[in-house]
């Protein structure tokens, strides 16, 4: 989320980003905060306008919420919904859009940026192996970019090289421990 915020911060001209979110749960708020911190690492004046849909999976509500944000002048859209509706609406309006939880470039269009994704097999494969061999122990597991569980999907075809380079450098700094958010 932080890295998509960095990208959004670099792409905005209005300094006003939109965020279509499902519910104000800790997971969703954590994502909004990370996105906002990433954007503000580029420019402290950037504002992120958040609108909650009250649903996890209603494309119509997600699209209309995105339309409302666009009407308020946002020029980059983020989302915490599994459907690509908010990102598609943003693309149709000619503004940049990040997805969520899966690569969405093929369904969003030319203004797609990237999506934060989770590679659950990185967690489940060794866990299932340990259960099968009887070596698994209950533990608290929360790894990040360096583990490969969380990452970014491929870049949209129109994302400028400078954005990709800056995000790659920020990612490297996070993994190396040179950047502590």
Order of alpha helices (4+ residues) and beta strands (2+ residues): alpha-beta-alpha-beta-alpha-beta-alpha-beta-alpha-beta-alpha-beta-alpha
